[in-house]
Amino acid sequence: MAGENMQIFEKDFQSVTKVVLGKALSNHFDYERWLLQNVAPPVEQKSAVSGKSMWTPSYPYYTDASKNAVLLDEAWVEGEKKLSMQEVEKLSVANAKNSLKKISKYSPDVMFGANVNMVKCGVYFWSSNCYMGTWMGKCKNSSYCFWPRNSEYCIGSHFTFSCKFALKCYNSVNLSRCFEVSHSSDCSDCYFCHNCQNMRDSMFCSNAKGLHYAIANRVVGQAEYDRVKKIVLGEVAAKLEKDKKLDLNIFNLGCNGHK
């Protein structure tokens, strides 16, 4: 596509992993499967008119009518088509499905406002420099995400509002520099946390509020926290570099039978 700047997505990936994990990982394509884990992925559909590709959310509202799907600019042209007066007069509930085929086109290719360098994205508005994502609202420099509204530098995240440098985070609001955090709000520099609020520099916490330098809901102080954090992030980065994935995530952490 003309005007695409693919290099910026790699630069963003390296920046986010450096800030969040302490080590810049390279070649985001190698991590694509892992980054889309636990994220509603974009789905490629083909226009029924031109065969051109469009990317949409992976929800039935967008995919069920795929045989009649068209690009947004094609939809306006299709909208000029009409039934003849004779066909209209014969229209009934019984024959509507067949009679309306030639004008029944649907466009899941949604976009509003000014958008720049949106690649393999669908349903976006006032966003820039995003890759492989859907429902990108007032979002920038984010990849492999679903609905990162008013967010920037989010990667592999699902339903993150007003977040910055969120890597593999989910259903959360106002996170900064977090990794594998879910259902949380107003947290920064947190790792593997669930249902937390107003947390700072914490890891492996759940159902907690207002903790700082905490591990597993226990405040341990900065020195001990920094010691453990260095070990954990070192292991995480090494595992990711080697396997291009991390089996452990916030949804299976602590589950019986996990290895």
Buried (B, 14 or more C-beta within 10 A) or exposed (E): EEEEEEEBBBBBBBBBBBBBBEBBBEEBEBBBEBBBBBBBBBBEBBBBBEEEEBBBBBBEEBBEBBEBBBBEEBBEEBEEEEBEEEBEEEEEEEEEEEBEEEBEBBBBBBBEEEBEBBBBBBBBBBBBBBBBBBBBBBBBBBBBBBBBBBBBBBBBBBBBBBBBBBBBBBBBBBBBBBBBBBBBBBBBBBBBBBBBBBBBBBBBBBEBEEBBBBBEBEEBEEEEBEEBBEEBBEEBBEBBEEEBBBEBBBEEBEEEEEE
